[in-house]
Amino acid sequence: MLGERLIDANTGQRKADKRLAPVSGESRPALRHRMTGLVTATVILVILFCRPLYDLARYSLTSELYSYIPLIPLISLYLIWQRRRSVFLDAEPVWQCAVVPLVGGLGIVAGYAWAAHSGWEPGTDDYLALMTLSFLLFLLSACLLFVGKGSLSRVRFPVAFLILTIPFPTFLQDSIQSFLQHRSAEVARLLFRLSGTPIFHQDLILELPGFALRVAPECSGIHSTLVLFITSLLAGYLFLRSAWKRALLTLTVVPLAILRNGLRIFIIGQLCVHVSPDMIHSDIHRRGGPVFFVLSLVPLFLLLVWLRNSESKSRGAAGAKHEI
C-alpha cells in the first residue's frame, strides 16, 4: 500500500509539474504574438470607448451609489496577477467562442444607435450600462481570441467580477431599491410591535406616538448592500472552496441587509419617540450608515469562519479516511 501511495504521489506531482511547467521555446513566439494582439486589441477598445469610459469614471466619482466602481478593475487585475503563472500555459485560442460576445457587443451598440436615432434619450445610468456592457463583451471576445477558453477559465472569477463595473439600468435600480424599502419597513414594523411601541402603518409611512416616519428611498441602504455583496463575493472566492458555500455566504447578504436597515429605522424611530422628534435630523440618521454597515459585517464574518472551519474538517476527515 505504501508503494501505491508513492506511485500516486509521484503521478500527481508529474501532472502538477506538467501543468505549471514553463512554456517551451517553440511556443514562446506564438505566446508573445497572442499577448501583443491582446494588448493591441485592448488599447483599440479603450480608444473607441474613451468617451463612455470617461463618463463612467466621472459619474462613479460623484455618485454615492457607484463609488465602488473604480476599485473593481483594480481588484480584478490583482486577482489575475496572483494566478499569472497558470493562465497562459496551455492557451488555445478558439475563434468560434470569441464570435458570441463579439456579436453581442455589436448588437448592443447597433441597438443603442438605432434607438438614439429614433429619438430615445436614455438616462445616465441606462447609457453607461449599455456602453459598459458592450465594452466588456468586446474585451471578452478579444480575450477568448488571443488567450483561449481554457486559460481564461482559470481566472473566470476575476473576469466575471468586472460585471460589477456596469451601473444598474434605471428599472433594475428602482426595483432593487423598492424591494429593500418595503422589506426594511416590514422588519421595522415587526421590531416596533415586539418592543410594545404602538404603531400604525400605511405602506411606507409608520405612524408612531407623536411622530410619523416615512421610509424614503435613501433608507433602502442599496449602496451599503452592494458593498456588502461585493465583500461576500471576494471573501467566498478567497477563503472558501465549495461552490454552494460561496453561494450561501453571498445569499446571506440579502436578509442581513434587510435586518440591518430595519434595525436602523427602528432605532431612529425609538429615539424620535422617546427623546425628541428632532432626532430625525441627528447624525445617527444622516451619517450612521457606516456604523450599521460594520455591524452587519460581524454576522457575515462569523458565517465565513464557520463555513471555512467546516471545509477544514471535511478535508481532514477525507484525508484520514484515505490514510486508513
N, C-alpha and C positions, 0 to 999 in steps of 0.2 A: 504493500500500500504506500509505503514511503517513496518507493521508486516511481510509482504512478503520480504521486504529488509533485515530485521533482520534474517529471516529464511535462505535466500540466503547467507548472510554473514557468518552465523554460519556453514552452509553446506560447504562453500568454505574453512572456517578455519579448519573444521574437515578433509577435504581432504588434505589440506596442512600439517596438523599435522601428518596425516597418512603417507604422502609421505616422511616427514622428520623425522619420529619417529625413535628412535634408534633401532638397531637390537635386536630382542628378545633373551633371554638366550639360547633357544634351537638352534637358528641359528648361534650363535657366534662360536661354534666349527667348524661348516661347513665353515663359512666365513674365519676363521683363516686357515683352511685346504686349501681353494682355494687360499688365499693370499700367503701361503707358496709355493704352487705349482707354482704360477705365478712368484714369486721371483726366485725360483729354475730354472724354465724354462728360465727366462731372463739371469741368470748367465751362464747357459749352452750355450745359444746362443752367449753371449758375448765372451765366451771362444772359441767356434767353429769359430767365425768370428773375432777373435782378430787381425789377420793379416790385413784383409781388413779394419777394423775399425781404426787400427793404421795408415794404409796408407792414409785413408780418412782424419784423423785428421792432419797428417803431410802435406798432399797436400793442405788442406784448409788454413793452417797457412802460406804457402808460395805462395799461389795463390791470385792474386788481385781480380779475378772474384768470387772466392768462400770463401772469408774471412769471410762471414757471417755464414757459416755452423755451427761452434761450438756454436753459440748462439741459434740455432733452438731448440735443445733438451732442453736447459735450459728454454727457453720461454714456450715450451710445458709442461714441468714439473710444472712450476709455474702456468700456467692456469689450469692444472688438480688439483693442490693443492688447488686452490681457490674454486673448486667445490667438494672437497673431501667428504663433508658431505652427498652428494646426489648421489655418484657414486655407492656404493656397497650395497645400502639398499634393493634392490629387484633383486639382481643379480641372473639370472637363466642361467647357462651355457648351451649352445646349441652346441654339438659337430658337428652336421651337418654343421653349419655355419663355424666352425673352419677348416673344411676339405678343403674348397675352397682356402683360402690363403696358406694353407699348401701345396696343390698340385701345386699352382703357384710358391711358393718358391723352391720346389723340381725341378720343370720343368726348372726354370732359372739356378739352379746350375748344373743340368744334361746337359742342352744345352750348358752351358759355358764349362763344362769339355769335352764334345764331340767335340766342335769347337776347343778348345785348343789342343786336341789330334790330330785333323785333320790338324794342322799347322797354325791355326788362331792366330795372335799376336795382341791382342786389344791394343789400346792406353790407357793411364792412365784414361782418362775420361770415356771411354767405360767400362773398367774393374771395376772402382769404381761405376759406375751407376748400373751395373748388380749385383754386390755384395751387395751394399747398399739396392737395391730394394728387393733382396731375403731376406736379414736380416729383413727388415721391414715387409715383408709378413709373415715370421715365427713368428715375435713378435706379429703381429695382430692375427695370429692363436692362440697363447698362451693366449692372452687377451680374445678372444672370448670363449676359452675353460674354463678358470678359472674365468673370471669376468662376462661374459654374454653379449649378444647383447643389452639388454635393458639398462644396466648400461653404457655400452660403448658408446651408442648413446648420452648420456648426455654430453660426452666430445668428441664428434665427431670432433669438430674444432681443439682442441689441438692435437688429434691423426692424423687427416689429415694434420695438419701443418708440421708433420715430413717428409712429402714428399719432402719438400724443402731441406732436407739433401742430396738428390740424385743429384749428378752432372749431367749436361746435357750430353747425348751422343754426340759424335762429330758431327754427321749430324744435330742434332737439334740445337746445339750451333751455327754451321755455318749458318743455315737457319735464326735464330733469328738475328744474327749479320749482315747478309747481308740485311735483311729486314730493320733494323734500319739504316744501312748505306745509303741505297738508298732513303728511305723516308726522312732522315735528309738532304741529299743532295738536294732533291727536295724543301724542305722548305727553305733551304739556298738560292737556286736559285730564289725562289719567293721573298724573302726578298731583295736580291740584285736588282732585277728588280723594286720592289716597291720603293727602295731608289734612283733609277736612275743611278745606277752603271752599266756600260757596262759589259756584261758577255757573254762568250761563253762556253758552256759545252759539254763534251763528256763523257757520263756515269758518273763516279765519279770524273772526272777532271774538275775543274772550272777555266777557264782562265779569270783573271781579268786584268785591266790595269797595265802592268809592273810586273805581278805576276801570277803564276799558282798554284792553290791549289788542292790537291788531298784528298778526304775524305777517310782516311785509316780505317781499322777495329777498330783501337783504338778510332776513332771518333764516333763509334756507340753508346757509352755510355751504353753498355749492363750491366755493373756492377751497375751503379747508377740506371738504370731502374729496375733491380732486387730488389735493396734495396727499391726503391720507391714502387714497387709491394708488397713487404713484409709489408711495413709500412701501405699501404692501407688495406691489409687483417686484420692486427691487429686492426687498427682504426675502421674498419667496425664491427669487432666482439665485440669490447669493447664498442662502442658508438652508434651503430645502431641496430635496431631490425628487420626491414624489410629486407627480403632476396634480393628483387630487388634493394633496395637502397644500400645494401652492394655490390651487383654486379656492380651497376652503378659507385660507388666510385672506385672499382678495375679496371673496364674497362677504366676509365678516364686516368689511368696511361699511356696507350699506346700513345694516341695523345699528352699527356702532355710531355712525354719523347721525342717524335719526335720534338715537338716545341722547347723544351729546347736544344736539340742537334743542330737543325737548327739555333737557335739564337746564339749559341756559335760559330758555323762555320762562321756565318755572321759577328759577332763582330771581330773575328780573321782576317777574310779576309779584312774588312774595315781598321783595324789597319795596315795590311801589305800594303795596297794600299795608305793610307793617311799619315802614319807615317814612316814605314820602313819595307822592306821585312823581316828584322831580327826579327820582332815581332812574326814570326812563332816559334821562339825558346824562347819566353818570358814565364814568369811564368803563365800568363793568359791562355796559351796554354797547358803547361806541368802540372801545378798544379791548374788550375782554375776549375776543376771538382766539388769539394765540394761547391764552391760558386754558381755555376749554379744549383747544386742539392738542395741547400737551397732555391733558388729562385723558383724551381719547387714545393717545399713544400707549398708555400704560396697559390696558387690556389687550391691545394688539401685540405688544411686546411679550406679554405673558403667554398668549396663544402661540406666538412664534417659538418661544422657548419650549413649550410643551410639545409642539409638533416636531421640533428638532430632536428633543430627547427621545421621543417615540421612534424616530428614524434610527437614532443611535442604538437603541435597544433592539430594534428589528435586525439591524446589521450584525450586532453582537450575537444575537440568537442564531442567525443564519450561519455565522462563522463557526459557532460552537457545534452546530448540527453537522456542518461539513467536516469538521475535525473528527467527530465521532464516526 
